Amino acid sequence: MPLQDLVAGASVYFPPLFKAVIIGFFIWLALHHLLRDWMYSGEIWHPTLMDLSLFTLSVSLGLLILLVW
């Protein structure tokens, strides 16, 4: 079946780390939307670094979700 080749090809071209980044991106989008006003209100010294660390934690959580699932 040609569809099985497509699925096997997708596994090769989309490694688990890429899948973790995609899952982490959607987690980050949700968290960024919730925390955006607080981060950019002036309470945080460097909101861009906070945003980057939040993205890193989200990707780590995405990888953990992939490992557990």
Order of alpha helices (4+ residues) and beta strands (2+ residues): alpha-alpha-alpha
